[in-house]
Amino acid sequence: MTAVALEGQNALLIAVQTPDLAAAQIHESLEELTDLSASLGCTVVGRVVQVRPRIDPGTFLGSGKLSHVSHDVKRLGVDVVIFDNNLSPSQGENLERSLGVMVMDRTQVILEIFSQNAHTHEAGIQVGLAQLEYMLPRLVGMWAHLDRERGGIGGSKGTGEKQIDIDRSLIRSRITRLRKDLRHLSRERTTQKKRRTHCLLVSLVGYTNAGKSTLMNRLTNSDVQVEDRLFATLDSTTRVMVRDNRPAILLSDTVGFLRNLPHELVASFRSTLEVVRDADLLLHVVDLSHDRFEEHIDTTESVLDEIGAQGVPRLMVFNKIDQVESKVALLMARKRYPEAEFIAAVRDDPTEIKGNIAAFFEKRMVSAPLLLEYRDSADLAKIYRWGRVDAVRYEEDGIHLTVTSTPDNLDRIRAKVPAARDERTARQGEGALSVEGP
């Protein structure tokens, strides 16, 4: 999809309130659409809400309201009309014909923001795929020339092939190619994941612009890009959080979530979001200074369900507490979420959060006494990498170790270091690794 130049354009926002939607919901959604429009460089010059029992199948709005909007477009110098809903291809075409200006829906705005922020090869493929899948059913309403008939070529017979059919074929071919590229990148990501299987993975999740990247920089002493705008982060970034911990603890940051996130984007970014589904722990970051932070929590939980991460343990982190205007609101949040962390990531020391993450994993560790023969001592490095060696004794029959790690990592020691036997069963001539609790 060709980028839409909206910098400096005047935008009119429109929503329809049907009986299933409360006025407060419409207001909050329009507030968010205002932020989205600002991210594209638009200046919002007006907002229109129509209350009606159902959506008009042809023009979305009623005829009277459409006439009123057409007058506002001329009076306010509107360049683009943005609907806080998804429009059908025919609705978009009819509206542009009636209003005489560009018409966009919420999904198109979000796709455009993602397109502007896609700075890496993988993000570009993911956004491009989502845009093409959005575009495919809308070809009729996007370019008038696509309805022209084109005659047959060479020995072809019949009435000829419509230009729109040719474009559809080209788009489908491009979609197939992008999906193939994504599968290749997904295999590369799987290879990278295998190299990190001995590590503990923590993933940052949350609503867009909640401060996840800022918190990641504080927790890992890194310099991940931080910007105060929606969807500044599209790519999954992983850094070591606690290097001297065994197993090492990694922290990953990825794309933020949003209410009504287009399903095309969720599908395209599914491989990137696998880091969330595969995590051992989620840090759910919430912007406590936002008036609608509880809705942001619900939206994040909904997306986690959609990508299959509902069962991953999580720690709630309320960020930007320095921007909360009401002390009462802060006290109420602390009372409602007593297990949560509260921080201003731009200034506060995150040591307590690190400690709680380490404590979370420590509770899930188990210990095993191992006996490693001297001839296999080169494998000691693997054991030190996959677990914490609490005690070492060098005796005549070999190296006696007490190793604490996750059950999975102890299983990996069993598989990768077959000479490392449980010293209790070794005396009985058995080779199995028996794991006991701490």
C-alpha positions in Angstrom: 0.0 0.0 0.0 1.4 3.4 -0.9 2.1 5.6 2.0 -0.4 8.3 2.7 1.0 11.8 3.1 -1.0 13.3 6.1 1.6 15.6 7.7 -0.1 19.0 8.2 -3.5 17.8 6.9 -6.8 18.8 8.6 -8.8 15.8 9.9 -12.4 15.5 10.8 -13.1 12.5 13.1 -16.5 10.7 12.9 -18.1 8.0 15.0 -21.5 6.4 15.1 -23.1 5.5 18.4 -25.4 2.5 18.2 -27.5 1.2 21.1 -24.8 -1.3 22.1 -22.3 1.5 22.8 -22.3 3.9 25.7 -21.5 7.6 25.1 -18.5 7.3 27.4 -17.1 4.5 25.2 -17.5 6.6 22.0 -15.8 9.6 23.7 -12.8 7.5 24.9 -12.4 5.9 21.5 -12.4 9.2 19.8 -9.8 10.5 22.2 -7.6 7.6 21.2 -8.3 8.2 17.5 -7.2 11.8 18.1 -3.9 10.5 19.4 -3.6 8.2 16.5 -4.3 11.0 14.0 -1.7 13.2 15.7 0.9 10.4 15.3 0.3 10.7 11.5 0.9 14.5 11.7 -2.8 15.4 11.3 -4.5 18.4 13.0 -7.9 17.4 14.3 -10.3 20.3 13.5 -13.5 18.7 14.5 -15.3 15.6 15.8 -18.8 14.4 14.9 -20.9 11.7 16.6 -24.2 10.4 15.2 -26.6 8.4 17.4 -28.6 6.0 15.2 -30.1 2.5 15.7 -27.9 0.9 13.1 -25.1 1.6 10.6 -26.2 2.7 7.2 -25.0 -0.1 4.8 -24.3 2.3 2.0 -22.8 5.4 3.5 -22.3 4.4 7.2 -24.0 7.7 8.2 -27.6 8.8 7.7 -28.3 11.1 4.7 -29.0 14.1 6.9 -25.8 13.7 8.9 -23.8 13.1 5.7 -25.0 16.4 4.3 -24.0 18.1 7.6 -20.6 16.5 7.4 -20.1 17.6 3.8 -20.8 21.2 4.9 -18.3 20.9 7.8 -15.7 19.6 5.4 -15.9 22.8 3.3 -16.3 25.1 6.3 -13.3 23.7 8.3 -11.0 23.1 5.3 -10.9 19.4 6.0 -8.4 17.3 4.0 -9.2 13.9 5.3 -12.3 12.4 7.1 -11.4 9.6 9.6 -14.0 7.2 10.8 -13.6 5.6 14.2 -14.9 2.3 12.8 -14.1 0.0 10.0 -15.7 0.8 6.7 -16.7 -1.7 4.0 -15.1 -1.1 0.5 -18.4 0.2 -0.8 -19.0 2.6 2.1 -15.5 4.1 1.7 -16.1 4.6 -2.1 -19.5 6.2 -1.5 -18.3 8.5 1.2 -15.3 9.7 -0.9 -17.7 10.4 -3.7 -20.1 12.3 -1.5 -17.5 14.3 0.5 -14.9 15.0 -2.1 -12.0 14.3 0.2 -9.9 11.3 1.3 -11.7 9.0 3.7 -9.9 6.6 6.1 -11.1 4.2 8.7 -9.5 3.3 12.0 -7.7 0.2 10.7 -6.2 2.2 7.8 -4.8 4.8 10.3 -3.2 2.2 12.5 -1.7 0.4 9.5 -0.3 3.7 8.3 1.3 4.4 11.7 2.9 0.9 11.7 4.2 1.5 8.2 5.9 4.8 9.2 7.5 3.1 12.2 8.7 -0.1 10.4 12.4 0.5 10.3 13.7 -3.1 10.0 13.3 -5.7 7.3 11.0 -8.0 9.3 8.8 -5.2 10.5 8.5 -4.0 6.9 7.4 -7.4 5.7 4.9 -7.8 8.6 3.3 -4.4 8.0 3.4 -4.8 4.2 1.5 -8.1 4.5 -1.1 -6.6 6.8 -1.6 -3.7 4.4 -2.0 -5.9 1.4 -4.6 -8.1 3.1 -6.5 -5.0 4.1 -6.2 -3.6 0.5 -7.3 -6.8 -1.3 -11.1 -6.5 -0.8 -11.0 -2.7 -1.2 -9.6 -2.5 -4.7 -12.9 -1.5 -6.3 -13.2 1.6 -4.2 -9.6 2.7 -4.2 -8.9 3.3 -7.9 -11.5 4.1 -10.4 -9.3 2.9 -13.4 -9.5 -0.7 -12.1 -13.0 -1.2 -13.5 -11.8 -0.7 -17.1 -11.9 -3.8 -19.3 -8.7 -4.8 -21.0 -8.8 -6.8 -24.2 -7.3 -10.3 -24.6 -3.7 -10.7 -25.5 -2.4 -13.1 -28.2 -4.6 -16.1 -28.5 -6.8 -15.4 -25.4 -10.5 -15.5 -26.1 -13.6 -14.1 -24.4 -14.6 -10.7 -23.2 -11.2 -9.9 -21.8 -9.9 -9.7 -18.2 -10.7 -6.8 -16.0 -7.7 -4.7 -14.7 -9.0 -5.2 -11.2 -8.6 -9.0 -11.6 -5.0 -8.5 -12.7 -4.3 -6.3 -9.7 -5.9 -8.8 -7.4 -3.7 -11.5 -8.8 -0.6 -9.4 -8.3 -1.6 -8.6 -4.7 -2.3 -12.3 -4.0 1.1 -13.2 -5.4 2.8 -10.6 -3.3 1.0 -11.8 -0.2 2.1 -15.4 -0.9 5.7 -14.1 -1.3 5.6 -12.1 2.0 4.2 -15.0 3.9 7.0 -17.2 2.6 9.5 -14.5 3.7 7.9 -14.4 7.2 8.1 -18.2 7.5 11.8 -18.0 6.7 12.3 -15.3 9.3 10.3 -17.4 11.8 12.6 -20.3 11.3 15.6 -18.0 12.0 13.8 -16.8 15.1 13.3 -20.4 16.2 17.1 -21.1 15.7 17.8 -18.0 17.9 15.4 -19.3 20.5 17.1 -22.6 20.7 20.4 -20.9 21.5 18.6 -19.2 24.4 16.8 -22.2 25.8 19.0 -22.4 28.8 18.0 -18.8 29.8 15.0 -17.5 31.6 12.9 -15.2 29.5 10.9 -12.2 30.7 8.8 -10.3 28.2 7.4 -6.7 28.5 3.8 -6.4 27.4 1.3 -3.6 27.7 -0.6 -0.9 25.9 1.3 1.2 23.4 3.3 4.1 24.9 3.1 2.7 28.4 6.8 3.1 28.9 8.0 -0.5 28.2 11.2 0.6 26.3 12.1 3.0 29.1 11.7 0.3 31.7 13.7 -2.1 29.6 16.6 0.4 29.4 16.6 0.8 33.2 16.4 -2.9 33.8 19.1 -3.9 31.4 21.3 -0.7 31.2 20.8 -0.6 27.5 19.8 2.1 25.0 16.7 0.8 23.2 15.0 3.6 21.2 12.5 5.5 23.4 10.0 8.0 21.9 6.8 9.5 23.4 4.5 8.4 20.7 2.3 5.4 19.7 4.0 2.3 18.3 7.6 3.6 18.5 8.6 -0.1 19.0 7.6 -2.6 16.5 10.5 -5.1 16.6 11.2 -7.6 19.4 14.4 -6.6 21.2 16.1 -8.9 23.7 18.8 -7.9 26.3 20.4 -9.6 29.2 18.8 -8.4 32.5 20.8 -10.3 35.1 24.0 -11.6 33.5 25.5 -13.2 36.6 22.3 -15.1 37.5 22.3 -18.8 36.6 20.4 -19.4 34.4 20.8 -16.0 32.9 17.6 -13.8 32.8 16.8 -12.2 29.5 14.3 -9.3 29.0 12.4 -8.8 25.7 10.5 -5.7 24.5 8.0 -5.9 21.6 5.1 -4.1 20.0 2.6 -2.4 22.2 -1.1 -3.3 22.1 -4.1 -1.2 21.2 -7.9 -1.3 21.5 -9.4 -2.9 18.3 -5.9 -3.8 17.0 -6.5 -4.8 13.4 -6.6 -8.6 13.1 -4.4 -8.3 10.0 -1.6 -6.9 12.2 -2.0 -9.5 14.9 -1.8 -12.2 12.3 1.3 -10.6 10.6 3.1 -10.0 13.9 2.3 -13.4 15.3 5.9 -14.7 14.8 7.3 -11.6 16.6 4.7 -12.0 19.4 5.9 -15.6 19.9 8.5 -14.2 22.3 5.5 -13.3 24.6 3.8 -16.7 24.3 7.1 -18.5 25.0 8.1 -16.3 28.0 8.6 -17.6 31.5 7.2 -14.4 33.0 5.4 -11.3 31.6 5.9 -7.8 33.0 2.6 -6.1 32.2 3.5 -2.4 32.1 0.6 0.0 32.6 0.6 3.8 32.3 -1.0 4.8 35.6 -1.2 8.4 34.6 -3.6 7.6 31.8 -7.3 8.2 32.5 -8.3 5.0 30.9 -5.5 2.7 32.3 -8.0 0.0 33.4 -9.3 -0.3 29.8 -5.7 -0.6 28.7 -5.3 -3.5 31.1 -8.3 -5.2 29.7 -7.2 -4.6 26.1 -3.7 -6.1 26.9 -5.3 -9.2 28.5 -7.5 -9.6 25.5 -4.6 -9.6 23.1 -2.7 -12.0 25.3 -5.6 -14.4 25.1 -5.7 -14.0 21.3 -2.0 -14.9 20.8 -2.2 -17.9 23.3 -0.3 -16.3 26.2 -3.1 -16.3 28.7 -1.4 -19.0 30.8 2.0 -17.2 31.2 2.6 -15.9 34.8 2.7 -12.1 35.0 3.8 -9.3 37.2 1.9 -6.0 37.0 4.1 -2.9 36.8 2.4 0.5 37.1 4.6 3.1 35.4 4.6 7.0 35.2 3.5 7.4 38.8 5.3 10.7 38.8 2.7 12.0 36.3 -0.4 10.9 38.3 -2.2 14.1 39.3 -4.3 12.7 42.1 -2.6 11.1 45.1 -6.0 9.4 45.9 -5.9 7.7 42.6 -2.4 6.4 43.3 -3.4 5.1 46.7 -6.5 3.4 45.3 -4.4 1.7 42.7 -1.9 0.4 45.3 -4.8 -0.9 47.4 -6.5 -2.6 44.4 -3.3 -4.1 43.1 -1.3 -4.9 46.2 1.1 -7.4 44.4 2.0 -4.9 41.7 5.1 -2.7 41.3 4.8 1.1 41.1 7.5 3.0 39.5 8.5 6.1 37.4 10.8 4.3 35.0 12.5 7.5 33.9 13.9 8.2 37.3 13.4 5.4 39.8 15.8 2.6 40.6 14.3 -0.7 39.4 16.3 -2.8 41.9 13.1 -3.9 43.6 11.6 -5.1 40.4 14.7 -7.1 39.6 14.6 -8.6 43.0 11.0 -9.7 42.6 11.7 -11.2 39.2 14.7 -13.2 40.7 12.4 -14.2 43.6 9.8 -15.4 41.2 12.2 -17.7 39.4 13.9 -18.9 42.7 10.6 -20.3 43.9 10.4 -22.5 40.8 14.0 -23.8 41.1 14.8 -27.4 42.1 18.1 -28.9 43.2 19.9 -32.1 42.3 23.2 -33.6 43.5 25.2 -34.7 40.5 28.3 -36.8 40.0 30.4 -36.1 36.9 33.3 -38.3 36.0 36.7 -36.6 35.6 37.0 -37.7 31.9 33.9 -35.6 31.2 35.0 -32.5 33.1 34.9 -30.4 29.9 31.1 -30.6 30.3 31.3 -28.6 33.5 30.9 -25.4 31.5 27.4 -26.5 30.3 26.3 -27.2 33.8 27.5 -23.8 35.0 25.6 -22.2 32.1 22.3 -24.0 32.7 22.2 -23.8 36.4 23.6 -22.5 39.7 26.3 -24.7 41.2 25.8 -24.4 44.9 28.6 -26.9 46.0 31.5 -28.7 44.4 33.6 -31.6 45.9 36.4 -33.3 44.1 36.6 -36.9 45.2 38.1 -40.1 43.9 35.0 -41.3 42.0 34.5 -37.9 40.3 33.2 -34.3 40.7 30.3 -34.1 43.2 28.0 -31.1 42.4 24.8 -29.6 43.9 23.0 -27.8 41.1 19.9 -25.6 41.3 18.0 -24.7 38.2 14.6 -25.0 36.6 13.2 -28.5 36.0 13.5 -27.9 32.2 17.2 -27.0 32.5 17.9 -30.0 34.7 16.3 -32.1 32.0 18.6 -30.5 29.5 21.6 -31.4 31.7 20.4 -34.9 31.6 20.1 -34.8 27.8 23.3 -32.9 27.0 25.6 -34.1 29.7 24.7 -37.8 30.0 27.8 -38.4 32.1 26.3 -36.2 34.9 24.5 -38.7 37.1 22.5 -38.2 40.2 25.1 -39.2 42.8 22.5 -41.1 44.9 21.5 -43.4 42.0 25.0 -43.6 40.7 25.9 -45.6 43.8 23.2 -48.0 42.8 24.5 -48.4 39.3 21.7 -46.3 37.7 22.2 -43.6 35.2 19.0 -41.6 35.6 19.0 -38.1 36.9 16.6 -37.8 39.9 15.5 -34.3 40.8 14.3 -33.4 44.2 13.0 -30.2 45.6 15.2 -27.7 47.4 
